Amino acid sequence: FRTLLVLQVENVKLLDRYTNRKAANGTLYLTATHLIYVDASAEVRKETWILHHHIATVEKLPLTTAGYPLLIHCKNFHVAHFVIGQERDCHEVYTSLLKLSQPVKPEELYAFSYNPKMSKENREIGWKLIDLKVDYQRMGIPNDYWEITDVNKDYEVCNTYPPEIVVPRAANKAVVIGSSRFRSRGRIPVLSYLYKENNAAICRCSQPLSGFSARCLEDEQMLQAIREANPGSPFMYVVDTRPKLNAMANRAAGKGYENEDNYDNIRFKFIGIENIHVMRNSLQKLLEVCEMKSPSMSDFLTGLENSGWLRHIKAVMDAGVFLAKAVKDEKASVLVHCSDGWDRTAQVCSVASILLDPFYRTFKGFMVLIEKEWIAMGHKFAHRCGHLDGDPKEVSPVFTQFVECVWQLMQQFPCTFEFNERFLLEIHDHVYSCQFGNFLGTCHKEREDVKIFEKTHSLWPFLLQKKQELRNPLYRGFTAYKELQPNTLPFSFQFWCGMYNRFDKGMHPKQCVLDHLLSCVSQKMKLEDNASELENKLPCLDGPSEACSLSKVGSAASKTPMLNTPQDYEAEPPPGLSNGASAGDLDVVSDVDQKHTEISCHRDLHDLNDTVDVLDSEAKDGKPQHH
Amino acid sequence: MLRSSQPLTGPNRKRCREDEMLLGTVLEEGERGFIIDTRSAQAAKQARMTGGGTEPKSSYPQWRRLHRPLERGRPLQESFIKLVEACNDASISMDRWLSRLESCRWLSHVKAALSTACLAAQCMDREEASVLVHGVEGTDTTLLVTALAQVILDPSCRTLVGFQGLLEREWIEAGHPFHLRCARSAYSHARLKQEAPLFLLFLDCVWQLSRQFPFSLEFSECLLLTLFDNAYASAYGTFLCNNEKERCLCKVKESTHSLWAWLNQPAERKKYLNPLYSHNALVVWPSVEPQSIQLWQGLFLRWIRPSQYLDEAWAEIQRLAESN
């Protein structure tokens, strides 16, 4: 990476919660896209890579005896605490990182310069990997009641919806257009998921512009059409995922919620998930808890409670469960909305789909789900994830919460997802990395305008390539489980250490079961291949003895006991007792997470063409930093 | 590693030459040892008023005393009861749940027990020093520490057979009063003075180790649950009475069957083995960060939520491990 270097600084220490001043001296490199810290002091060279786009904040901390500290908080919850020997170096790194981590224009995003070795055809094929029409077909659409319409092909109905949406056949163009005038941002009720078994549907939209008393015939007809598309149920649910008070307050602004008196045969319900500001603050508090140095159990649990984070996760999950139950048990269709129908609505529809349909628990299905409910249907990724320098009040961990709901389900149902936790973490990383075009902007139209399909790559082929590491070795197959009925009592929700303390390796189990099981699975497949190969070659031989020895080698290697060192078990260490935390744990088996990021970044970096242009084009004015 | 009960120093700072000599023989000339007292410094000092006390530095110059207060007795039983109540509350909100989990302090006790055991292990493994552990009677928190320290230090204690041997040695023969401590468990209205879940706390700590080192214990969670069950109510005589003397008087060995004999039958034994086990010759140092310590759902939620999906996962793990 030397050729693309922006800055190189020696005498830098990387501290973590276990090492103190005994940390070794290393070198810090800044490239156009990454910060790379190299510690070559021990036998094993250790590299720490941080993508500039992942950096949320950079702070200079007060001077210490060890040097000039720089604290970097990342959007994927990596916290890097550097101590730089020279003040001038520290300041240079600080100002460079401020510039590099906060692009102003969309063209500055990594996706537009990321250029792996891939043919133009393959890149285009990558974008065609996910076709939502195929998923609708899987649901049986088009059918007697539902059709895929192109009424929005020029975004006349709704400029944040995709060109093709699914509406009831009974809803003609006039109804669609009329309804769009009565819904916030024109986000009319459209189909999210159809439960084939009983024709109940999950639909989504935004809040009606009802104010205190406004009505709209077409909107009422639209809901009627949705209800009648499910003849098996006399009523349908309309679910407002906001707290009642917030929804009522919206009425004063000419918006609000559906009046049961005006819409025939609807049952209206508030679910009460808090808004983006509450969630942003909740996460902030949670991260503060995660960063506490040596907290007591009480400190931790109290902090966790005060953040409210798990309470919010439960609220999203409860909503998903309600939808799934309504559809499966009550056979009733559900129309979901929040305010603009692209935050809580997306979360809740996605969770419900996963609960109902095992397809969305496969690799392909999960990608389809995200493409459908988040990407196609519009979600302000750019704002929520702070891709560009913008309003900090728009930032909120909406997608993060959805990913966590999936993880919580994985804990309760370990055999039902085709993929593992790492898959979720990779997707989450890339929602923020802007390395791929899928999550740029806010909606399909915007992505078309910025030409992501011509100029950037899709994330999905990249992930599918790594399928072997991202799969769940305990997956029991597509047909093993149908609907999931999770336990939603509070004790069922665990703190996700792998996400929020992901980079605090000492906190995680010291031995990785996932790796071992994955190697068992691949061993098994290799052995089966070998065995059949051998059988074909030498039909007279008695039994696959070679295969047996192969398996022993494999398992021994993956189960090599990991050297680990004791942490500081003292509140106050008694004099004379060494605290055992030696400078740098011997990472004999280096953790896979770090390696993943490293390997993928290495490849990307080597394949980057000249990205110096990106830096030249940036704003030269010293914009005051605030994230 | 040694264990004992508290020295009977008393308010007049009595000395006992024989006791000093006994501890003296453990250490070489110039060597240092550590005394881990499972009472707070203040509690240990107050114990003198009732005839107990601590080892004065002047009489035991080679020994350095460390205080690591561990909960025992009624407060520990209350902690257990409160946790079980919280788990059983079906109408509880998330905030209330976390609040009760915190206020019952069970996980704090787990953290403290693991930390103290690690301290003892550190003294031996890192400082290469001998350790004496005692609390008041030497029958509760003392045994918790010594037994746990051995699981941490000694790979043979992590085998199925070795673990049983450890239990026999450090809990049963050492005189943990099972009959008194494991009388009624968490649901009983009779709040017995002598009841306290030290043994459960030990099992919980071992479970935490198995979670952090999934390959390093030869036995599974199933064994730990079986031990918990049998400590409170058993068809076998293994956990009966309070000490060896009582067992002799009650003729336990003549009149009852041994749990170990049952467990170790080839057909039974399979159930208690960890399919992921791979001998680990090293010391296993657990993390005692709050994020690393979890509620033992397999025990505390055992009858509250179905384990079907987790059982299926274990069956898969077994299948994969066996096919390897």
Contacts between the chains, C-beta under 8 A, distances in Angstrom:
chain1	res1	chain2	res2	distance
A	290	B	291	7.6
A	294	B	289	7.6
A	295	B	289	7.9
A	295	B	290	5.9
A	296	B	108	6.8
A	296	B	111	7.7
A	296	B	290	7.4
A	297	B	102	7.4
A	297	B	105	7.6
A	297	B	107	4.8
A	297	B	108	4.1
A	297	B	110	7.9
A	297	B	111	5.1
A	297	B	290	5.0
A	297	B	293	7.0
A	298	B	102	5.5
A	298	B	105	7.4
A	298	B	108	6.2
A	299	B	290	7.5
A	300	B	290	3.5
A	300	B	291	7.1
A	301	B	98	5.6
A	301	B	99	8.0
A	301	B	101	5.7
A	301	B	102	3.7
A	301	B	107	7.4
A	301	B	290	7.2
A	302	B	98	7.9
A	302	B	99	7.9
A	302	B	102	5.5
A	304	B	98	5.8
A	305	B	94	8.0
A	305	B	95	5.5
A	305	B	98	3.7
A	305	B	99	5.6
A	305	B	102	7.0
A	308	B	95	7.3
A	310	B	94	5.4
A	310	B	98	7.2
A	311	B	93	7.4
A	311	B	94	4.0
A	311	B	95	6.0
A	314	B	94	5.3
A	412	B	309	6.2
A	413	B	309	4.9
A	414	B	309	6.6
A	414	B	310	6.8
A	414	B	312	7.8
A	414	B	313	3.8
A	414	B	316	8.0
A	415	B	309	6.8
A	415	B	312	5.4
A	415	B	313	5.4
A	415	B	316	5.9
A	416	B	309	7.6
A	473	B	316	7.8
A	473	B	320	6.3
A	474	B	313	5.3
A	474	B	316	4.4
A	474	B	317	6.8
A	474	B	320	7.8
A	476	B	312	7.1
A	476	B	316	6.7
A	487	B	305	5.0
A	489	B	90	6.7
A	489	B	92	7.4
A	489	B	97	8.0
A	489	B	305	7.4
A	490	B	92	5.9
A	490	B	93	6.9
A	490	B	94	4.5
A	490	B	96	7.7
A	490	B	97	3.5
A	490	B	98	7.4
A	491	B	87	6.3
A	491	B	97	6.3
A	491	B	295	6.9
A	491	B	297	7.3
A	491	B	301	6.2
A	491	B	305	8.0
A	492	B	305	7.1
A	493	B	94	7.2
A	494	B	294	7.1
A	495	B	291	6.5
A	497	B	291	4.8
A	497	B	292	7.6
A	501	B	291	5.4
A	504	B	289	7.8
A	504	B	291	7.6
A	506	B	287	5.4
A	506	B	289	7.3
A	507	B	287	5.4
A	507	B	289	5.0
A	507	B	291	4.8
A	507	B	292	5.0
A	508	B	287	8.0
A	508	B	292	7.6
A	509	B	211	6.2
A	509	B	212	4.8
A	509	B	213	7.2
A	509	B	214	6.3
A	510	B	212	5.6
A	510	B	213	5.7
A	510	B	284	7.4
A	510	B	287	7.8
A	511	B	212	7.8
A	511	B	213	5.5
A	511	B	214	5.4
A	511	B	215	4.9
A	511	B	216	7.0
A	513	B	214	5.0
A	513	B	215	7.8
A	513	B	276	6.5
A	513	B	317	7.7
A	516	B	215	7.3
A	516	B	276	6.9
A	517	B	317	6.7
A	517	B	320	5.5
A	520	B	320	4.4
A	520	B	321	6.7
A	520	B	323	7.0
A	520	B	324	4.6
A	521	B	320	6.5
A	523	B	324	6.0
A	524	B	320	7.4
A	524	B	323	5.5
A	524	B	324	7.1
A	551	B	324	5.6
A	554	B	324	7.2
A	555	B	278	7.6
A	555	B	324	5.2
A	559	B	215	5.7
A	559	B	278	4.0
A	561	B	215	7.8
A	561	B	216	7.4
A	561	B	278	7.5
A	561	B	279	8.0
A	561	B	280	4.1
A	561	B	281	6.5
A	561	B	282	5.3
A	563	B	282	6.4
A	564	B	282	7.6
A	564	B	284	7.5
A	564	B	285	5.5
A	565	B	285	6.4
A	566	B	118	6.1
A	566	B	121	7.7
A	566	B	122	5.6
A	566	B	126	7.2
A	566	B	283	7.9
A	566	B	285	3.9
A	567	B	285	7.1
A	567	B	287	6.0
A	567	B	288	7.0
A	567	B	289	7.7
A	569	B	115	4.6
A	569	B	116	7.9
A	569	B	118	4.5
A	569	B	119	5.0
A	569	B	122	6.5
A	569	B	288	6.4
A	570	B	119	7.2
A	574	B	64	7.1
A	574	B	66	5.6
A	576	B	32	7.9
A	576	B	64	7.3
A	577	B	122	7.3
A	577	B	123	7.4
A	577	B	127	6.5
A	578	B	126	6.1
A	578	B	127	7.1
A	580	B	122	5.8
A	580	B	126	5.5
A	580	B	285	7.8
